[in-house]
């Protein structure tokens, strides 16, 4: 099977293998724009407090639900946050991206 080619804005052919980022952006950008504040905040917290990993964040939330020690007190919406995290996690896995690269904490 041959390479996949794209045409850039100037009409120049581009090798698809070298432009996977373009494809990812066409999927990620609309997804990120559609995220509400609770989803965006979870992505920011993942990046800033949990080393960019969903696992420790989910463990923290579950520990809090079970009355065990936890690192960070998010809010009283733990079950909702767990669902939001799973949604974000699936998107990241399917698109091989880190949403924290697209969502920045605004001053």
Secondary structure, DSSP 8 states (H G I E B T S, - for coil): ----EEE-TTS-EEEGGGGHHHHHHHHHHHHHHT--HHHHHHHHHHHHHSTT-HHHHHHHHHHHHTT---S----S-HHHHHHHHHHHHHHHHHHT--GGGT-----
